[in-house]
Amino acid sequence: MSTFIFISPDFPHINVNLCEHLALAGVRVVGIGDAHAGGLDPRLTSHLHHYHQVPTLDDYDAVYRTVAFIAHKFGKPGHLESNNSYWLSQDAKLRRDFNISGIAWGASDSHSLQIIADFGLPVGDSAGPVYSWDAIISHDRKVLFEGVTAWPSISEREYAYRTVAPLPPIVVDLGRRAAEALHARLTFLHVQVAFPPGAAPRIVRVSRSAPPAFTLDMYNFAGDIDTYQIYAAEVANLDDRLSVDTEHGEPTERIAAYVSRRDGVNYRHTPQELGARWEDKIRLVDRNPGQYRQGMGDTFYIAVVTSNDEADRFTADVVERA
C-alpha cells in the first residue's frame, strides 16, 4: 500500500477532504501536525492511518525524525505534501532528504515566481483586477482539471468572489505556460494573473498548492465534478496495487459565488429569507474557521448561478443592510 505523508492535515480545511478521498482510494495517509490529536475533525481522524503530533511544525528536526519513524515502520513513503504555501519549502527539503518523489527544490511562492520570470513570462505587482488559474497536474504533466476564479470584491465589512465561466483564454494560457516553466507534475497549481489598467496582464503569484479557502468546493458545485477525487485517483493509480476510476465528465459552465457576512450586523434579508429567495441555488452556508474570519467574513454563503448578473443579485441580497 502506498504511503502518503500529509503535513498539517487539519489546515487548510480542504486537507480534510483530500485525506478522506486519498484514504477511500486505498492510499495509506499518515498525518504529521502540531494540532492536538483530540481536537482534530473526527472525519479526518477516521481516514488517517496514523497521526503524529510534533511540538511545532517549525521544528525541522522534529518533523524529520517523525518522517524517519514513518519510513522505518511502513517503508519509503510515496508522497509527502502539505498543500500549504507556508510549508512548501520544508516539504521540498523533506522530499530531498528522504528521496521521496516530487519537487525537491525550494518550492516557495517567491522562488516559483522567479522561475516563471526566468522562463520569460510577464510578472509584476497586483495593481488591477486579479484572476487565478487553478489546476491539478498529473504525474506526466497533463492538466487534469483547470478552473478560473475572479479575486475578489473586498470591503472592510464583507468579502465576495466567484468562479468564472467560460474560462478566459489569456488566463488559461498564462497558467499553462507557468505549469510548463515549473515542470509541474502531480500537484495543485494556483497562478494569480493581474490585469493592470492600460497594461498587459502579468503573473503576480504562483503557489504549488490548491486554491485557498473553499474554492475547490466552489469548482465542484459549479461544474458538477469532484476535484478531490481527481487528485486522489491520480495519486492512487501510481501504485500498481490500486485501481481507481479516473473518468469524470467535462465541468458544466456555471458560476459559483461566495459571499460573506459579518457578525453583529443587521442585514435586510434573514437567513430564512435568503433560503426562500434562492432555494436550491444555495449549496453551502457555514461558519468560517477562525483563521479565515478576519479576511473572509464570519458566515458565508455559496450559490451556483448561470450568469454574472445573477451572481451580482445574489451578492447584493446577502450583503444588503437593513
C-alpha positions in Angstrom: 0.0 0.0 0.0 1.3 3.5 -0.9 2.0 5.8 2.0 1.2 9.5 1.7 2.6 11.7 4.5 0.3 14.7 4.9 1.9 17.6 6.7 -0.7 19.7 8.6 -3.6 17.5 7.5 -6.1 19.7 9.5 -5.3 23.0 7.9 -6.2 24.4 5.5 -9.6 22.8 5.9 -9.7 21.3 2.4 -6.9 19.0 3.5 -9.5 17.0 5.5 -11.3 16.4 2.2 -8.1 15.4 0.5 -7.1 13.0 3.2 -10.6 11.4 3.1 -10.5 10.9 -0.7 -7.0 9.6 -0.6 -7.9 7.1 2.1 -11.0 6.0 0.2 -8.9 5.5 -2.9 -6.8 3.0 -1.0 -3.8 5.2 0.0 -2.3 4.9 3.5 -2.5 8.5 4.8 -0.3 9.4 7.7 -0.5 12.8 9.2 2.1 15.0 10.9 1.0 18.1 12.6 1.2 20.3 15.7 -2.5 20.3 16.5 -3.6 18.2 19.4 -5.0 14.9 18.2 -8.1 15.2 20.4 -9.0 18.4 18.7 -9.0 17.1 15.1 -12.1 16.8 12.9 -13.4 13.3 13.5 -13.8 12.9 9.8 -10.1 13.5 9.4 -9.0 11.1 12.2 -11.2 8.3 10.8 -9.3 8.5 7.5 -5.8 8.8 8.8 -3.9 5.6 9.3 -1.8 7.3 12.0 -1.4 10.9 13.3 1.9 12.0 14.8 1.9 15.2 16.8 5.1 17.3 17.0 5.6 20.3 19.3 5.7 22.7 16.3 6.0 22.1 12.5 8.6 24.9 12.5 11.0 22.4 14.2 12.5 20.7 11.2 14.5 18.2 13.2 11.3 17.0 15.0 9.5 16.7 11.7 12.5 14.9 10.1 12.6 12.4 13.0 8.9 11.7 12.6 9.2 11.1 8.9 12.1 8.8 9.6 10.0 6.8 12.0 7.2 6.5 9.5 9.6 5.4 6.8 11.0 2.8 9.2 7.5 1.5 10.1 5.9 1.5 6.7 8.7 1.6 4.2 9.7 4.5 1.9 6.8 7.0 1.6 5.5 7.5 -1.9 4.4 11.1 -1.3 4.8 14.0 1.1 2.7 17.1 0.8 1.2 19.9 3.0 -0.9 21.7 0.4 0.0 24.8 2.3 2.2 27.5 0.7 3.8 28.2 4.1 5.3 24.7 4.3 6.2 24.2 0.6 9.9 24.8 1.1 10.0 22.4 4.1 8.1 19.8 2.1 10.7 20.1 -0.7 13.6 19.7 1.8 12.0 16.6 3.4 11.4 15.0 0.0 15.0 15.7 -0.9 16.4 14.3 2.4 14.3 11.2 2.1 14.4 10.7 -1.6 10.6 11.0 -1.9 9.2 11.7 -5.4 8.1 15.2 -6.1 9.6 18.7 -6.3 12.8 18.8 -4.3 13.8 22.4 -5.0 12.8 25.4 -2.8 9.1 25.4 -3.7 8.2 28.7 -2.0 5.9 31.1 -3.8 8.6 33.7 -4.3 11.0 31.1 -5.8 8.3 29.8 -8.1 7.6 33.3 -9.3 11.3 33.8 -10.0 11.4 30.6 -12.1 8.4 32.0 -14.0 10.2 35.3 -14.7 13.4 33.5 -15.8 11.2 31.5 -18.2 10.2 34.7 -19.9 6.7 35.1 -18.6 5.4 38.5 -17.5 5.4 39.1 -13.8 4.7 42.1 -11.7 2.6 43.6 -8.9 -1.2 43.1 -8.4 -2.5 46.6 -9.2 -5.7 45.8 -11.1 -8.3 43.0 -11.2 -6.8 39.6 -10.3 -7.9 36.2 -11.6 -6.5 32.9 -10.6 -5.9 29.8 -12.8 -6.2 26.7 -10.6 -5.2 23.3 -11.9 -4.5 19.7 -11.0 -1.4 18.5 -12.9 -0.9 14.8 -13.5 2.3 12.8 -12.8 3.1 13.1 -16.6 2.4 16.9 -16.7 -1.1 16.8 -18.2 -3.8 19.2 -17.0 -6.4 17.0 -15.3 -8.6 19.9 -14.2 -8.5 23.7 -14.6 -10.7 26.5 -13.4 -10.6 30.3 -13.1 -11.7 32.5 -10.2 -12.1 36.3 -10.1 -10.5 37.6 -6.9 -12.2 39.4 -5.1 -14.6 42.2 -4.2 -13.3 43.3 -0.8 -14.7 45.8 1.7 -14.0 46.4 5.3 -17.2 44.5 6.1 -17.9 41.7 3.6 -16.0 39.6 1.1 -17.2 38.1 -2.2 -15.6 36.3 -5.0 -16.7 33.9 -7.8 -15.6 31.3 -10.3 -15.5 32.3 -13.9 -17.2 30.6 -16.9 -16.4 30.3 -19.7 -12.6 30.3 -18.9 -10.8 33.4 -20.1 -8.2 32.2 -22.7 -5.5 34.7 -21.6 -5.6 33.5 -18.0 -5.6 29.8 -19.1 -2.7 30.4 -21.5 -0.5 32.1 -18.8 -1.4 29.4 -16.3 -0.5 26.6 -18.6 2.8 28.3 -19.5 3.5 28.7 -15.8 3.0 25.0 -15.3 5.4 24.3 -18.2 8.0 26.7 -16.7 7.8 24.9 -13.3 7.9 21.4 -14.9 4.9 20.8 -12.6 3.8 17.3 -12.0 1.4 15.6 -9.6 0.4 18.8 -7.9 -2.1 21.5 -7.5 -1.2 24.8 -9.0 -2.5 28.3 -8.2 -1.5 31.0 -10.5 -2.7 34.6 -10.0 -2.9 36.9 -13.0 -3.4 40.7 -12.7 -4.8 43.0 -15.3 -3.4 46.5 -14.6 -5.2 49.3 -16.3 -3.6 50.2 -19.6 -1.0 47.4 -19.3 -0.6 43.8 -20.4 -1.7 41.0 -17.9 1.0 39.7 -15.7 1.5 36.8 -13.2 1.7 38.1 -9.6 1.7 34.9 -7.6 2.4 31.2 -8.1 1.8 28.6 -5.5 2.2 24.9 -5.8 -0.9 24.3 -3.7 -4.6 24.2 -4.0 -6.5 27.5 -4.1 -7.4 29.0 -0.7 -10.5 28.6 1.4 -13.5 26.8 -0.2 -12.5 27.4 -3.8 -12.2 23.7 -4.7 -15.7 23.2 -3.3 -16.9 26.1 -5.5 -15.4 24.5 -8.6 -17.1 21.2 -7.6 -20.5 22.9 -7.1 -20.3 24.9 -10.3 -19.0 22.1 -12.5 -20.7 19.0 -11.0 -17.3 17.5 -10.6 -15.1 16.3 -7.7 -11.7 17.8 -7.7 -10.7 15.9 -4.6 -11.4 12.6 -6.3 -9.5 13.7 -9.4 -6.4 14.3 -7.3 -6.8 11.2 -5.2 -7.3 8.9 -8.2 -4.1 10.3 -9.8 -2.1 9.6 -6.6 -3.6 6.1 -6.1 -3.1 4.9 -9.6 0.6 5.4 -9.4 0.5 2.3 -7.1 0.2 -0.9 -9.3 -1.8 -2.5 -6.5 -4.5 0.1 -6.7 -7.0 0.8 -9.4 -9.3 3.8 -9.1 -11.7 5.1 -11.7 -10.4 8.3 -13.2 -13.3 9.1 -15.5 -15.0 12.4 -15.0 -17.2 14.5 -17.3 -16.5 17.9 -18.6 -17.4 20.6 -16.0 -20.6 22.4 -16.6 -20.3 26.1 -17.3 -21.9 27.7 -14.3 -20.7 30.2 -11.7 -20.2 29.6 -8.0 -20.5 32.8 -6.0 -19.1 33.1 -2.4 -20.5 35.9 -0.3 -19.8 36.5 3.4 -21.4 38.3 6.3 -20.1 39.8 9.5 -21.3 39.1 13.0 -23.1 41.9 14.8 -24.5 43.4 11.6 -28.3 43.9 10.9 -28.8 42.6 7.3 -32.0 43.3 5.3 -32.6 39.6 4.5 -32.7 37.0 7.2 -31.0 33.6 6.5 -34.5 32.1 6.2 -35.5 34.8 3.6 -32.3 34.2 1.6 -33.1 30.5 1.6 -36.6 31.2 0.3 -35.4 33.6 -2.4 -32.5 31.4 -3.7 -33.7 27.9 -2.7 -31.5 25.1 -4.0 -29.1 27.5 -5.8 -27.6 28.0 -2.3 -25.2 25.0 -2.0 -23.5 25.8 1.3 -24.0 28.0 4.3 -21.4 27.7 7.0 -19.1 29.5 9.5 -15.6 30.2 8.5 -12.7 28.7 10.6 -11.3 31.2 13.0 -8.2 31.7 10.8 -10.3 32.9 7.8 -12.8 35.2 9.5 -10.8 38.5 9.5 -10.3 38.3 5.8 -13.2 36.3 4.5 -16.1 37.0 6.9 -17.7 35.2 9.7 -20.6 33.4 8.0 -20.5 32.6 4.2 -23.0 31.6 1.5 -22.1 29.8 -1.7 -24.6 29.7 -4.5 -24.5 28.3 -8.1 -25.9 30.6 -10.8 -25.9 30.8 -14.5 -24.7 34.4 -15.2 -22.7 37.2 -13.6 -25.8 39.3 -13.4 -27.4 36.6 -11.3 -24.2 36.4 -9.2 -24.4 40.2 -8.7 -28.0 39.9 -7.5 -27.2 37.1 -5.1 -24.2 39.1 -3.7 -26.5 42.2 -3.2 -29.1 40.1 -1.4 -26.6 38.7 1.0 -24.7 41.9 1.9 -27.6 44.5 1.8 -28.1 46.0 5.2 -31.3 46.9 6.9 
